[in-house]
Amino acid sequence: MDLSLPQIWLIIGLLMLVLELVSVVLVFVFFAAGALITALLASIGLLPDLNTQLFAFSLISVLALVLLRKHAKNLLKQRGSHTEYNEFAGETAMVVRDIPALGEGKIYYRGAEWSAISATRLPIEAGSKVIIRESAGIKLIVEEA
């Protein structure tokens, strides 16, 4: 079975889309667009030979990457910030090691010790009850209850 050049470009475009899904670096999607547009242009006869197809693929991919990547990253960043979930917020915990005003201490929560930071930038003494406001990675941001 011999594949035509448009079919090969289509396969390359689909492989690039799969690579983007696996890598999530927001680069391969632009090469996928270049390959898929090249496949379309080659199938309707606008790009008759391999040299013009390679040139079109390169031009389309690089232009899409340069012109659209920053905008696409901003869109993804905005979309992700609205759906952030914080399962710890509102829960109470006990301070087991003093939390200084500008440092971190330890709290006991759900059977384990967690690093904690004061949300109000006020020191919190060991033995105090705190309310978890949010998480910052593996640190919990708390304020005195």
N, CA, C and O atoms as CSV, one atom per row, in Angstrom:
chain,resi,resn,atom,element,x,y,z
A,1,MET,N,N,0.841,-1.169,0.000
A,1,MET,CA,C,0.000,0.000,0.000
A,1,MET,C,C,0.891,1.238,0.000
A,1,MET,O,O,1.673,1.446,0.928
A,2,ASP,N,N,0.773,2.039,-1.017
A,2,ASP,CA,C,1.540,3.272,-1.134
A,2,ASP,C,C,0.717,4.431,-0.612
A,2,ASP,O,O,-0.455,4.592,-0.954
A,3,LEU,N,N,1.353,5.234,0.224
A,3,LEU,CA,C,0.693,6.415,0.763
A,3,LEU,C,C,1.062,7.624,-0.077
A,3,LEU,O,O,2.207,7.774,-0.504
A,4,SER,N,N,0.084,8.480,-0.308
A,4,SER,CA,C,0.360,9.725,-1.027
A,4,SER,C,C,0.941,10.744,-0.041
A,4,SER,O,O,0.845,10.567,1.173
A,5,LEU,N,N,1.539,11.802,-0.571
A,5,LEU,CA,C,2.108,12.843,0.293
A,5,LEU,C,C,1.059,13.492,1.202
A,5,LEU,O,O,1.351,13.715,2.377
A,6,PRO,N,N,-0.151,13.804,0.715
A,6,PRO,CA,C,-1.152,14.362,1.631
A,6,PRO,C,C,-1.502,13.400,2.781
A,6,PRO,O,O,-1.739,13.837,3.907
A,7,GLN,N,N,-1.531,12.105,2.493
A,7,GLN,CA,C,-1.814,11.129,3.552
A,7,GLN,C,C,-0.677,11.093,4.584
A,7,GLN,O,O,-0.923,10.962,5.783
A,8,ILE,N,N,0.546,11.209,4.111
A,8,ILE,CA,C,1.696,11.225,5.026
A,8,ILE,C,C,1.637,12.469,5.905
A,8,ILE,O,O,1.898,12.383,7.105
A,9,TRP,N,N,1.298,13.635,5.329
A,9,TRP,CA,C,1.175,14.858,6.122
A,9,TRP,C,C,0.055,14.737,7.147
A,9,TRP,O,O,0.175,15.223,8.271
A,10,LEU,N,N,-1.029,14.087,6.752
A,10,LEU,CA,C,-2.134,13.864,7.684
A,10,LEU,C,C,-1.679,13.013,8.869
A,10,LEU,O,O,-2.005,13.319,10.016
A,11,ILE,N,N,-0.943,11.968,8.601
A,11,ILE,CA,C,-0.424,11.097,9.665
A,11,ILE,C,C,0.535,11.871,10.565
A,11,ILE,O,O,0.482,11.746,11.789
A,12,ILE,N,N,1.409,12.671,9.958
A,12,ILE,CA,C,2.342,13.481,10.753
A,12,ILE,C,C,1.569,14.449,11.649
A,12,ILE,O,O,1.905,14.612,12.822
A,13,GLY,N,N,0.546,15.085,11.106
A,13,GLY,CA,C,-0.270,16.016,11.890
A,13,GLY,C,C,-0.951,15.327,13.067
A,13,GLY,O,O,-0.978,15.868,14.173
A,14,LEU,N,N,-1.495,14.147,12.837
A,14,LEU,CA,C,-2.148,13.412,13.926
A,14,LEU,C,C,-1.142,12.961,14.981
A,14,LEU,O,O,-1.438,12.991,16.175
A,15,LEU,N,N,0.045,12.542,14.543
A,15,LEU,CA,C,1.089,12.166,15.508
A,15,LEU,C,C,1.526,13.360,16.348
A,15,LEU,O,O,1.782,13.223,17.545
A,16,MET,N,N,1.611,14.522,15.724
A,16,MET,CA,C,1.971,15.733,16.470
A,16,MET,C,C,0.898,16.078,17.512
A,16,MET,O,O,1.223,16.524,18.612
A,17,LEU,N,N,-0.362,15.875,17.169
A,17,LEU,CA,C,-1.432,16.110,18.138
A,17,LEU,C,C,-1.322,15.154,19.325
A,17,LEU,O,O,-1.521,15.558,20.471
A,18,VAL,N,N,-1.008,13.901,19.054
A,18,VAL,CA,C,-0.816,12.927,20.133
A,18,VAL,C,C,0.374,13.329,20.999
A,18,VAL,O,O,0.305,13.245,22.226
A,19,LEU,N,N,1.462,13.764,20.372
A,19,LEU,CA,C,2.628,14.229,21.132
A,19,LEU,C,C,2.265,15.418,22.021
A,19,LEU,O,O,2.748,15.511,23.150
A,20,GLU,N,N,1.429,16.319,21.533
A,20,GLU,CA,C,1.008,17.467,22.345
A,20,GLU,C,C,0.197,17.009,23.552
A,20,GLU,O,O,0.367,17.532,24.653
A,21,LEU,N,N,-0.670,16.049,23.349
A,21,LEU,CA,C,-1.461,15.545,24.466
A,21,LEU,C,C,-0.592,14.887,25.525
A,21,LEU,O,O,-0.890,14.973,26.716
A,22,VAL,N,N,0.469,14.237,25.105
A,22,VAL,CA,C,1.365,13.554,26.032
A,22,VAL,C,C,2.304,14.539,26.715
A,22,VAL,O,O,2.587,14.396,27.905
A,23,SER,N,N,2.786,15.526,25.990
A,23,SER,CA,C,3.824,16.411,26.524
A,23,SER,C,C,3.289,17.681,27.180
A,23,SER,O,O,3.932,18.214,28.084
A,24,VAL,N,N,2.161,18.168,26.761
A,24,VAL,CA,C,1.564,19.425,27.217
A,24,VAL,C,C,2.546,20.599,27.305
A,24,VAL,O,O,2.506,21.360,28.272
A,25,VAL,N,N,3.418,20.754,26.319
A,25,VAL,CA,C,4.341,21.887,26.285
A,25,VAL,C,C,3.846,22.989,25.353
A,25,VAL,O,O,4.477,24.042,25.251
A,26,LEU,N,N,2.738,22.761,24.680
A,26,LEU,CA,C,2.132,23.716,23.762
A,26,LEU,C,C,3.087,24.142,22.656
A,26,LEU,O,O,3.262,25.331,22.389
A,27,VAL,N,N,3.703,23.151,22.017
A,27,VAL,CA,C,4.563,23.400,20.862
A,27,VAL,C,C,4.116,22.501,19.709
A,27,VAL,O,O,3.968,22.956,18.575
A,28,PHE,N,N,3.907,21.239,20.009
A,28,PHE,CA,C,3.586,20.273,18.951
A,28,PHE,C,C,2.270,20.583,18.253
A,28,PHE,O,O,2.083,20.196,17.100
A,29,VAL,N,N,1.359,21.268,18.922
A,29,VAL,CA,C,0.078,21.582,18.310
A,29,VAL,C,C,0.264,22.495,17.095
A,29,VAL,O,O,-0.507,22.415,16.139
A,30,PHE,N,N,1.268,23.349,17.125
A,30,PHE,CA,C,1.510,24.250,15.994
A,30,PHE,C,C,2.127,23.505,14.811
A,30,PHE,O,O,1.854,23.826,13.655
A,31,PHE,N,N,2.956,22.512,15.109
A,31,PHE,CA,C,3.481,21.666,14.036
A,31,PHE,C,C,2.379,20.766,13.479
A,31,PHE,O,O,2.369,20.449,12.290
A,32,ALA,N,N,1.464,20.362,14.339
A,32,ALA,CA,C,0.313,19.581,13.873
A,32,ALA,C,C,-0.525,20.425,12.917
A,32,ALA,O,O,-0.960,19.944,11.871
A,33,ALA,N,N,-0.748,21.681,13.282
A,33,ALA,CA,C,-1.508,22.575,12.400
A,33,ALA,C,C,-0.799,22.742,11.065
A,33,ALA,O,O,-1.434,22.716,10.012
A,34,GLY,N,N,0.530,22.913,11.110
A,34,GLY,CA,C,1.296,23.038,9.868
A,34,GLY,C,C,1.171,21.804,8.994
A,34,GLY,O,O,1.008,21.914,7.779
A,35,ALA,N,N,1.245,20.626,9.606
A,35,ALA,CA,C,1.150,19.380,8.837
A,35,ALA,C,C,-0.261,19.181,8.283
A,35,ALA,O,O,-0.422,18.763,7.136
A,36,LEU,N,N,-1.272,19.477,9.083
A,36,LEU,CA,C,-2.648,19.274,8.612
A,36,LEU,C,C,-3.026,20.270,7.514
A,36,LEU,O,O,-3.716,19.906,6.562
A,37,ILE,N,N,-2.585,21.508,7.637
A,37,ILE,CA,C,-2.854,22.496,6.583
A,37,ILE,C,C,-2.078,22.132,5.318
A,37,ILE,O,O,-2.590,22.285,4.208
A,38,THR,N,N,-0.860,21.658,5.480
A,38,THR,CA,C,-0.074,21.211,4.322
A,38,THR,C,C,-0.764,20.032,3.641
A,38,THR,O,O,-0.801,19.969,2.412
A,39,ALA,N,N,-1.307,19.103,4.413
A,39,ALA,CA,C,-2.038,17.958,3.844
A,39,ALA,C,C,-3.230,18.444,3.038
A,39,ALA,O,O,-3.484,17.949,1.940
A,40,LEU,N,N,-3.960,19.410,3.577
A,40,LEU,CA,C,-5.124,19.944,2.870
A,40,LEU,C,C,-4.717,20.634,1.574
A,40,LEU,O,O,-5.312,20.395,0.523
A,41,LEU,N,N,-3.696,21.494,1.653
A,41,LEU,CA,C,-3.250,22.212,0.452
A,41,LEU,C,C,-2.678,21.262,-0.600
A,41,LEU,O,O,-2.863,21.479,-1.797
A,42,ALA,N,N,-1.988,20.215,-0.162
A,42,ALA,CA,C,-1.431,19.239,-1.108
A,42,ALA,C,C,-2.539,18.406,-1.744
A,42,ALA,O,O,-2.459,18.060,-2.923
A,43,SER,N,N,-3.575,18.082,-0.967
A,43,SER,CA,C,-4.646,17.244,-1.518
A,43,SER,C,C,-5.491,17.976,-2.555
A,43,SER,O,O,-6.061,17.349,-3.448
A,44,ILE,N,N,-5.574,19.316,-2.438
A,44,ILE,CA,C,-6.335,20.051,-3.458
A,44,ILE,C,C,-5.448,20.545,-4.604
A,44,ILE,O,O,-5.925,21.230,-5.508
A,45,GLY,N,N,-4.166,20.199,-4.565
A,45,GLY,CA,C,-3.279,20.460,-5.691
A,45,GLY,C,C,-2.497,21.762,-5.635
A,45,GLY,O,O,-1.807,22.093,-6.599
A,46,LEU,N,N,-2.580,22.512,-4.543
A,46,LEU,CA,C,-1.846,23.775,-4.462
A,46,LEU,C,C,-0.365,23.588,-4.170
A,46,LEU,O,O,0.442,24.465,-4.476
A,47,LEU,N,N,0.000,22.453,-3.582
A,47,LEU,CA,C,1.405,22.147,-3.290
A,47,LEU,C,C,1.766,20.840,-3.992
A,47,LEU,O,O,1.628,19.766,-3.407
A,48,PRO,N,N,2.228,20.921,-5.246
A,48,PRO,CA,C,2.392,19.714,-6.053
A,48,PRO,C,C,3.587,18.819,-5.692
A,48,PRO,O,O,3.511,17.602,-5.863
A,49,ASP,N,N,4.687,19.399,-5.197
A,49,ASP,CA,C,5.856,18.542,-4.949
A,49,ASP,C,C,6.320,18.655,-3.497
A,49,ASP,O,O,5.868,19.517,-2.744
A,50,LEU,N,N,7.227,17.767,-3.133
A,50,LEU,CA,C,7.694,17.670,-1.758
A,50,LEU,C,C,8.386,18.949,-1.282
A,50,LEU,O,O,8.206,19.354,-0.134
A,51,ASN,N,N,9.169,19.582,-2.143
A,51,ASN,CA,C,9.879,20.803,-1.739
A,51,ASN,C,C,8.915,21.915,-1.336
A,51,ASN,O,O,9.115,22.559,-0.306
A,52,THR,N,N,7.878,22.147,-2.127
A,52,THR,CA,C,6.915,23.187,-1.769
A,52,THR,C,C,6.127,22.800,-0.519
A,52,THR,O,O,5.747,23.668,0.267
A,53,GLN,N,N,5.883,21.520,-0.332
A,53,GLN,CA,C,5.173,21.062,0.863
A,53,GLN,C,C,6.029,21.261,2.118
A,53,GLN,O,O,5.526,21.695,3.154
A,54,LEU,N,N,7.314,20.943,2.020
A,54,LEU,CA,C,8.213,21.152,3.160
A,54,LEU,C,C,8.318,22.635,3.505
A,54,LEU,O,O,8.328,23.006,4.679
A,55,PHE,N,N,8.396,23.477,2.484
A,55,PHE,CA,C,8.458,24.922,2.711
A,55,PHE,C,C,7.171,25.421,3.374
A,55,PHE,O,O,7.221,26.190,4.333
A,56,ALA,N,N,6.020,24.980,2.858
A,56,ALA,CA,C,4.730,25.399,3.412
A,56,ALA,C,C,4.581,24.918,4.859
A,56,ALA,O,O,4.138,25.677,5.722
A,57,PHE,N,N,4.949,23.667,5.124
A,57,PHE,CA,C,4.877,23.116,6.477
A,57,PHE,C,C,5.731,23.944,7.440
A,57,PHE,O,O,5.283,24.301,8.530
A,58,SER,N,N,6.955,24.244,7.029
A,58,SER,CA,C,7.860,25.023,7.884
A,58,SER,C,C,7.314,26.420,8.133
A,58,SER,O,O,7.297,26.893,9.269
A,59,LEU,N,N,6.873,27.071,7.079
A,59,LEU,CA,C,6.370,28.432,7.194
A,59,LEU,C,C,5.120,28.498,8.074
A,59,LEU,O,O,5.034,29.340,8.967
A,60,ILE,N,N,4.166,27.625,7.826
A,60,ILE,CA,C,2.920,27.617,8.593
A,60,ILE,C,C,3.195,27.296,10.061
A,60,ILE,O,O,2.652,27.953,10.950
A,61,SER,N,N,4.021,26.307,10.318
A,61,SER,CA,C,4.312,25.902,11.693
A,61,SER,C,C,5.002,26.996,12.486
A,61,SER,O,O,4.616,27.292,13.616
A,62,VAL,N,N,6.021,27.596,11.891
A,62,VAL,CA,C,6.772,28.639,12.598
A,62,VAL,C,C,5.915,29.886,12.804
A,62,VAL,O,O,5.946,30.484,13.880
A,63,LEU,N,N,5.158,30.280,11.796
A,63,LEU,CA,C,4.284,31.444,11.946
A,63,LEU,C,C,3.234,31.207,13.031
A,63,LEU,O,O,2.985,32.082,13.861
A,64,ALA,N,N,2.626,30.035,13.022
A,64,ALA,CA,C,1.632,29.718,14.046
A,64,ALA,C,C,2.262,29.718,15.433
A,64,ALA,O,O,1.678,30.233,16.387
A,65,LEU,N,N,3.440,29.147,15.540
A,65,LEU,CA,C,4.137,29.098,16.823
A,65,LEU,C,C,4.456,30.505,17.336
A,65,LEU,O,O,4.194,30.821,18.496
A,66,VAL,N,N,5.012,31.333,16.479
A,66,VAL,CA,C,5.424,32.682,16.883
A,66,VAL,C,C,4.215,33.568,17.178
A,66,VAL,O,O,4.229,34.331,18.144
A,67,LEU,N,N,3.175,33.473,16.357
A,67,LEU,CA,C,2.050,34.387,16.495
A,67,LEU,C,C,1.014,33.946,17.522
A,67,LEU,O,O,0.333,34.792,18.101
A,68,LEU,N,N,0.879,32.649,17.763
A,68,LEU,CA,C,-0.240,32.181,18.575
A,68,LEU,C,C,0.116,31.553,19.918
A,68,LEU,O,O,-0.765,31.411,20.766
A,69,ARG,N,N,1.362,31.174,20.143
A,69,ARG,CA,C,1.706,30.429,21.364
A,69,ARG,C,C,1.456,31.237,22.627
A,69,ARG,O,O,0.866,30.721,23.577
A,70,LYS,N,N,1.889,32.487,22.657
A,70,LYS,CA,C,1.717,33.313,23.845
A,70,LYS,C,C,0.232,33.499,24.159
A,70,LYS,O,O,-0.183,33.406,25.314
A,71,HIS,N,N,-0.554,33.761,23.131
A,71,HIS,CA,C,-1.994,33.943,23.316
A,71,HIS,C,C,-2.646,32.651,23.826
A,71,HIS,O,O,-3.498,32.694,24.713
A,72,ALA,N,N,-2.251,31.513,23.270
A,72,ALA,CA,C,-2.813,30.230,23.698
A,72,ALA,C,C,-2.433,29.914,25.145
A,72,ALA,O,O,-3.263,29.408,25.899
A,73,LYS,N,N,-1.184,30.206,25.548
A,73,LYS,CA,C,-0.772,29.984,26.929
A,73,LYS,C,C,-1.572,30.848,27.886
A,73,LYS,O,O,-1.967,30.384,28.955
A,74,ASN,N,N,-1.816,32.097,27.517
A,74,ASN,CA,C,-2.618,32.982,28.370
A,74,ASN,C,C,-4.044,32.463,28.510
A,74,ASN,O,O,-4.614,32.514,29.600
A,75,LEU,N,N,-4.619,31.971,27.436
A,75,LEU,CA,C,-5.968,31.419,27.501
A,75,LEU,C,C,-6.023,30.200,28.421
A,75,LEU,O,O,-6.949,30.063,29.221
A,76,LEU,N,N,-5.047,29.330,28.308
A,76,LEU,CA,C,-5.018,28.144,29.159
A,76,LEU,C,C,-4.797,28.515,30.619
A,76,LEU,O,O,-5.379,27.897,31.510
A,77,LYS,N,N,-3.964,29.513,30.870
A,77,LYS,CA,C,-3.688,29.948,32.241
A,77,LYS,C,C,-4.952,30.536,32.872
A,77,LYS,O,O,-5.254,30.255,34.031
A,78,GLN,N,N,-5.690,31.351,32.113
A,78,GLN,CA,C,-6.922,31.946,32.627
A,78,GLN,C,C,-7.969,30.878,32.906
A,78,GLN,O,O,-8.649,30.923,33.932
A,79,ARG,N,N,-8.098,29.943,32.020
A,79,ARG,CA,C,-9.090,28.881,32.173
A,79,ARG,C,C,-8.769,28.026,33.388
A,79,ARG,O,O,-9.679,27.635,34.119
A,80,GLY,N,N,-7.494,27.727,33.622
A,80,GLY,CA,C,-7.103,26.893,34.749
A,80,GLY,C,C,-7.287,27.579,36.087
A,80,GLY,O,O,-7.556,26.908,37.084
A,81,SER,N,N,-7.149,28.908,36.142
A,81,SER,CA,C,-7.241,29.606,37.418
A,81,SER,C,C,-8.669,29.661,37.940
A,81,SER,O,O,-8.862,29.786,39.149
A,82,HIS,N,N,-9.666,29.574,37.085
A,82,HIS,CA,C,-11.049,29.637,37.542
A,82,HIS,C,C,-11.535,28.320,38.108
A,82,HIS,O,O,-12.528,28.290,38.835
A,83,THR,N,N,-10.862,27.242,37.792
A,83,THR,CA,C,-11.347,25.936,38.209
A,83,THR,C,C,-10.503,25.320,39.315
A,83,THR,O,O,-10.591,24.120,39.573
A,84,GLU,N,N,-9.681,26.143,39.972
A,84,GLU,CA,C,-8.817,25.610,41.012
A,84,GLU,C,C,-9.650,25.118,42.186
A,84,GLU,O,O,-10.583,25.794,42.618
A,85,TYR,N,N,-9.316,23.958,42.693
A,85,TYR,CA,C,-10.038,23.334,43.786
A,85,TYR,C,C,-9.101,23.209,44.972
A,85,TYR,O,O,-7.940,22.832,44.810
A,86,ASN,N,N,-9.594,23.523,46.162
A,86,ASN,CA,C,-8.780,23.421,47.356
A,86,ASN,C,C,-9.567,22.661,48.411
A,86,ASN,O,O,-10.449,23.220,49.063
A,87,GLU,N,N,-9.245,21.395,48.574
A,87,GLU,CA,C,-9.996,20.554,49.495
A,87,GLU,C,C,-9.746,20.895,50.957
A,87,GLU,O,O,-10.542,20.500,51.809
A,88,PHE,N,N,-8.675,21.610,51.282
A,88,PHE,CA,C,-8.318,21.906,52.672
A,88,PHE,C,C,-9.017,23.154,53.213
A,88,PHE,O,O,-9.180,23.285,54.426
A,89,ALA,N,N,-9.428,24.061,52.346
A,89,ALA,CA,C,-9.954,25.352,52.773
A,89,ALA,C,C,-11.125,25.191,53.737
A,89,ALA,O,O,-12.064,24.433,53.493
A,90,GLY,N,N,-11.035,25.938,54.848
A,90,GLY,CA,C,-12.107,25.921,55.832
A,90,GLY,C,C,-11.960,24.871,56.920
A,90,GLY,O,O,-12.697,24.906,57.906
A,91,GLU,N,N,-11.037,23.950,56.768
A,91,GLU,CA,C,-10.818,22.897,57.760
A,91,GLU,C,C,-10.015,23.450,58.937
A,91,GLU,O,O,-9.276,24.423,58.785
A,92,THR,N,N,-10.160,22.831,60.105
A,92,THR,CA,C,-9.395,23.259,61.274
A,92,THR,C,C,-8.274,22.266,61.554
A,92,THR,O,O,-8.363,21.085,61.219
A,93,ALA,N,N,-7.220,22.779,62.177
A,93,ALA,CA,C,-6.055,21.964,62.518
A,93,ALA,C,C,-5.435,22.514,63.792
A,93,ALA,O,O,-5.836,23.572,64.278
A,94,MET,N,N,-4.454,21.796,64.332
A,94,MET,CA,C,-3.771,22.186,65.565
A,94,MET,C,C,-2.308,22.497,65.247
A,94,MET,O,O,-1.650,21.732,64.542
A,95,VAL,N,N,-1.800,23.615,65.764
A,95,VAL,CA,C,-0.409,23.989,65.576
A,95,VAL,C,C,0.442,23.146,66.531
A,95,VAL,O,O,0.198,23.139,67.737
A,96,VAL,N,N,1.437,22.438,65.993
A,96,VAL,CA,C,2.315,21.617,66.827
A,96,VAL,C,C,3.708,22.218,66.951
A,96,VAL,O,O,4.456,21.845,67.855
A,97,ARG,N,N,4.069,23.126,66.077
A,97,ARG,CA,C,5.329,23.868,66.195
A,97,ARG,C,C,5.040,25.305,65.810
A,97,ARG,O,O,4.426,25.564,64.775
A,98,ASP,N,N,5.480,26.243,66.639
A,98,ASP,CA,C,5.185,27.666,66.422
A,98,ASP,C,C,5.342,28.061,64.963
A,98,ASP,O,O,6.268,27.631,64.275
A,99,ILE,N,N,4.393,28.905,64.504
A,99,ILE,CA,C,4.467,29.456,63.153
A,99,ILE,C,C,4.897,30.913,63.302
A,99,ILE,O,O,4.113,31.742,63.764
A,100,PRO,N,N,6.144,31.236,62.913
A,100,PRO,CA,C,6.593,32.635,63.037
A,100,PRO,C,C,5.876,33.529,62.025
A,100,PRO,O,O,5.256,33.046,61.077
A,101,ALA,N,N,5.974,34.839,62.245
A,101,ALA,CA,C,5.285,35.802,61.380
A,101,ALA,C,C,5.687,35.652,59.915
A,101,ALA,O,O,4.830,35.703,59.033
A,102,LEU,N,N,6.965,35.469,59.650
A,102,LEU,CA,C,7.427,35.383,58.264
A,102,LEU,C,C,8.133,34.071,57.964
A,102,LEU,O,O,9.011,34.017,57.103
A,103,GLY,N,N,7.757,33.023,58.664
A,103,GLY,CA,C,8.390,31.732,58.435
A,103,GLY,C,C,7.343,30.645,58.407
A,103,GLY,O,O,6.152,30.901,58.232
A,104,GLU,N,N,7.813,29.431,58.584
A,104,GLU,CA,C,6.856,28.335,58.588
A,104,GLU,C,C,7.008,27.489,59.839
A,104,GLU,O,O,8.095,27.347,60.400
A,105,GLY,N,N,5.885,26.937,60.251
A,105,GLY,CA,C,5.839,26.038,61.393
A,105,GLY,C,C,5.185,24.742,60.970
A,105,GLY,O,O,5.191,24.387,59.791
A,106,LYS,N,N,4.621,24.037,61.933
A,106,LYS,CA,C,3.977,22.748,61.627
A,106,LYS,C,C,2.586,22.715,62.245
A,106,LYS,O,O,2.361,23.224,63.343
A,107,ILE,N,N,1.660,22.103,61.515
A,107,ILE,CA,C,0.327,21.847,62.043
A,107,ILE,C,C,0.042,20.363,61.937
A,107,ILE,O,O,0.645,19.654,61.132
A,108,TYR,N,N,-0.889,19.901,62.766
A,108,TYR,CA,C,-1.326,18.507,62.714
A,108,TYR,C,C,-2.696,18.501,62.076
A,108,TYR,O,O,-3.637,19.115,62.580
A,109,TYR,N,N,-2.799,17.792,60.950
A,109,TYR,CA,C,-4.045,17.767,60.185
A,109,TYR,C,C,-4.193,16.415,59.511
A,109,TYR,O,O,-3.274,15.943,58.843
A,110,ARG,N,N,-5.350,15.793,59.686
A,110,ARG,CA,C,-5.658,14.481,59.084
A,110,ARG,C,C,-4.594,13.425,59.381
A,110,ARG,O,O,-4.213,12.652,58.502
A,111,GLY,N,N,-4.128,13.401,60.603
A,111,GLY,CA,C,-3.206,12.353,61.028
A,111,GLY,C,C,-1.755,12.555,60.611
A,111,GLY,O,O,-0.945,11.635,60.728
A,112,ALA,N,N,-1.424,13.729,60.134
A,112,ALA,CA,C,-0.039,13.971,59.703
A,112,ALA,C,C,0.358,15.407,60.004
A,112,ALA,O,O,-0.497,16.278,60.161
A,113,GLU,N,N,1.669,15.647,60.082
A,113,GLU,CA,C,2.178,17.000,60.244
A,113,GLU,C,C,2.389,17.636,58.877
A,113,GLU,O,O,2.899,17.011,57.948
A,114,TRP,N,N,1.982,18.890,58.784
A,114,TRP,CA,C,2.108,19.646,57.545
A,114,TRP,C,C,2.867,20.937,57.820
A,114,TRP,O,O,2.753,21.504,58.907
A,115,SER,N,N,3.625,21.395,56.862
A,115,SER,CA,C,4.241,22.720,56.953
A,115,SER,C,C,3.148,23.759,56.792
A,115,SER,O,O,2.240,23.600,55.976
A,116,ALA,N,N,3.241,24.832,57.583
A,116,ALA,CA,C,2.191,25.853,57.534
A,116,ALA,C,C,2.805,27.246,57.592
A,116,ALA,O,O,3.862,27.454,58.187
A,117,ILE,N,N,2.122,28.193,56.964
A,117,ILE,CA,C,2.515,29.602,56.917
A,117,ILE,C,C,1.330,30.415,57.418
A,117,ILE,O,O,0.178,30.079,57.143
A,118,SER,N,N,1.613,31.478,58.150
A,118,SER,CA,C,0.552,32.347,58.651
A,118,SER,C,C,0.013,33.229,57.528
A,118,SER,O,O,0.777,33.933,56.867
A,119,ALA,N,N,-1.291,33.192,57.315
A,119,ALA,CA,C,-1.929,34.003,56.280
A,119,ALA,C,C,-1.924,35.476,56.653
A,119,ALA,O,O,-1.879,36.339,55.777
A,120,THR,N,N,-1.971,35.774,57.959
A,120,THR,CA,C,-2.053,37.162,58.431
A,120,THR,C,C,-0.694,37.761,58.742
A,120,THR,O,O,-0.606,38.924,59.136
A,121,ARG,N,N,0.371,36.981,58.570
A,121,ARG,CA,C,1.745,37.399,58.873
A,121,ARG,C,C,1.930,37.711,60.363
A,121,ARG,O,O,2.814,38.480,60.738
A,122,LEU,N,N,1.088,37.106,61.202
A,122,LEU,CA,C,1.216,37.205,62.647
A,122,LEU,C,C,1.685,35.858,63.179
A,122,LEU,O,O,1.290,34.823,62.642
A,123,PRO,N,N,2.521,35.840,64.226
A,123,PRO,CA,C,2.965,34.553,64.766
A,123,PRO,C,C,1.800,33.795,65.404
A,123,PRO,O,O,0.889,34.390,65.979
A,124,ILE,N,N,1.854,32.471,65.289
A,124,ILE,CA,C,0.838,31.608,65.896
A,124,ILE,C,C,1.570,30.584,66.756
A,124,ILE,O,O,2.466,29.888,66.277
A,125,GLU,N,N,1.187,30.496,68.024
A,125,GLU,CA,C,1.876,29.621,68.973
A,125,GLU,C,C,1.399,28.181,68.865
A,125,GLU,O,O,0.272,27.908,68.453
A,126,ALA,N,N,2.296,27.258,69.248
A,126,ALA,CA,C,1.947,25.841,69.309
A,126,ALA,C,C,0.792,25.663,70.274
A,126,ALA,O,O,0.728,26.337,71.302
A,127,GLY,N,N,-0.118,24.763,69.950
A,127,GLY,CA,C,-1.292,24.504,70.774
A,127,GLY,C,C,-2.513,25.280,70.313
A,127,GLY,O,O,-3.628,24.996,70.752
A,128,SER,N,N,-2.319,26.260,69.431
A,128,SER,CA,C,-3.442,27.060,68.931
A,128,SER,C,C,-4.198,26.287,67.861
A,128,SER,O,O,-3.635,25.457,67.148
A,129,LYS,N,N,-5.497,26.588,67.770
A,129,LYS,CA,C,-6.313,26.054,66.685
A,129,LYS,C,C,-6.233,27.013,65.510
A,129,LYS,O,O,-6.273,28.230,65.693
A,130,VAL,N,N,-6.120,26.474,64.316
A,130,VAL,CA,C,-6.061,27.309,63.116
A,130,VAL,C,C,-7.072,26.836,62.089
A,130,VAL,O,O,-7.532,25.694,62.115
A,131,ILE,N,N,-7.403,27.743,61.188
A,131,ILE,CA,C,-8.268,27.422,60.051
A,131,ILE,C,C,-7.404,27.486,58.800
A,131,ILE,O,O,-6.678,28.457,58.581
A,132,ILE,N,N,-7.488,26.462,57.997
A,132,ILE,CA,C,-6.725,26.413,56.745
A,132,ILE,C,C,-7.447,27.271,55.708
A,132,ILE,O,O,-8.629,27.064,55.436
A,133,ARG,N,N,-6.736,28.226,55.137
A,133,ARG,CA,C,-7.315,29.108,54.121
A,133,ARG,C,C,-7.069,28.599,52.709
A,133,ARG,O,O,-7.956,28.668,51.859
A,134,GLU,N,N,-5.877,28.092,52.456
A,134,GLU,CA,C,-5.548,27.564,51.124
A,134,GLU,C,C,-4.273,26.747,51.211
A,134,GLU,O,O,-3.624,26.687,52.255
A,135,SER,N,N,-3.927,26.125,50.108
A,135,SER,CA,C,-2.665,25.393,50.051
A,135,SER,C,C,-1.786,26.015,48.983
A,135,SER,O,O,-2.262,26.494,47.953
A,136,ALA,N,N,-0.492,25.996,49.255
A,136,ALA,CA,C,0.504,26.479,48.298
A,136,ALA,C,C,1.478,25.331,48.102
A,136,ALA,O,O,2.493,25.243,48.794
A,137,GLY,N,N,1.173,24.466,47.170
A,137,GLY,CA,C,1.978,23.254,46.992
A,137,GLY,C,C,1.731,22.331,48.164
A,137,GLY,O,O,0.599,21.911,48.403
A,138,ILE,N,N,2.799,22.008,48.908
A,138,ILE,CA,C,2.642,21.118,50.058
A,138,ILE,C,C,2.570,21.883,51.371
A,138,ILE,O,O,2.544,21.274,52.440
A,139,LYS,N,N,2.539,23.209,51.304
A,139,LYS,CA,C,2.415,24.037,52.503
A,139,LYS,C,C,0.969,24.520,52.610
A,139,LYS,O,O,0.319,24.820,51.608
A,140,LEU,N,N,0.487,24.585,53.843
A,140,LEU,CA,C,-0.864,25.087,54.072
A,140,LEU,C,C,-0.778,26.492,54.649
A,140,LEU,O,O,0.042,26.775,55.522
A,141,ILE,N,N,-1.630,27.354,54.150
A,141,ILE,CA,C,-1.683,28.726,54.627
A,141,ILE,C,C,-2.844,28.807,55.597
A,141,ILE,O,O,-3.983,28.501,55.243
A,142,VAL,N,N,-2.551,29.223,56.839
A,142,VAL,CA,C,-3.526,29.152,57.930
A,142,VAL,C,C,-3.650,30.494,58.633
A,142,VAL,O,O,-2.796,31.371,58.505
A,143,GLU,N,N,-4.743,30.626,59.380
A,143,GLU,CA,C,-4.891,31.762,60.298
A,143,GLU,C,C,-5.525,31.254,61.572
A,143,GLU,O,O,-6.264,30.269,61.574
A,144,GLU,N,N,-5.222,31.944,62.651
A,144,GLU,CA,C,-5.687,31.522,63.967
A,144,GLU,C,C,-7.204,31.548,64.029
A,144,GLU,O,O,-7.842,32.483,63.545
A,145,ALA,N,N,-7.775,30.510,64.632
A,145,ALA,CA,C,-9.245,30.399,64.721
A,145,ALA,C,C,-9.788,31.286,65.828
A,145,ALA,O,O,-10.998,31.325,66.051
